[in-house]
Amino acid sequence: MTDDDVADVLMGLAYERGAEKTFCPSEAARRLASDWRSLMPRVRQVAATLPLRVTQKGEEIDISTAKGAIRLSLRPEDPA
């Protein structure tokens, strides 16, 4: 499994949900492997490179310093 595979699953989940809905990074890990828990650090690392919004308790945060449960989503589109 490559980082591109992880990115494809993360972005696929984000597009399935749309900008209004969030998902847990563990959902991506579960789609990638039955032993998903060991993938969580890698999923977070790859998520940090993508155009995703990272929130915790509804507030946008920096994924690199996040501790505990986080949620991911597409970034809302900028008004034109």
QUIKA-V306013 format. One record per residue. N is the residue number from 1. PHI is phi in whole degrees, -180 to 180 (none if undefined). Layout:
n = (N:N)
phi = (PHI:PHI)
This chain:
n = (1:2:3:4:5:6:7:8:9:10:11:12:13:14:15:16:17:18:19:20:21:22:23:24:25:26:27:28:29:30:31:32:33:34:35:36:37:38:39:40:41:42:43:44:45:46:47:48:49:50:51:52:53:54:55:56:57:58:59:60:61:62:63:64:65:66:67:68:69:70:71:72:73:74:75:76:77:78:79:80)
phi = (none:-104:-63:-63:-63:-63:-62:-61:-68:-60:-70:-61:-62:-61:-70:-61:-84:84:-68:-82:-118:-109:-146:-87:-56:-64:-63:-68:-59:-66:-74:-90:-161:-72:-94:-79:-59:-69:-84:-57:-61:-67:-60:-65:-61:-67:-58:-64:-94:-105:-80:-112:-90:-115:-129:-142:54:83:-104:-69:-135:-90:-63:-69:-113:-71:-121:87:-68:-130:-127:-120:-161:-66:-74:-61:-69:-69:-64:-87)
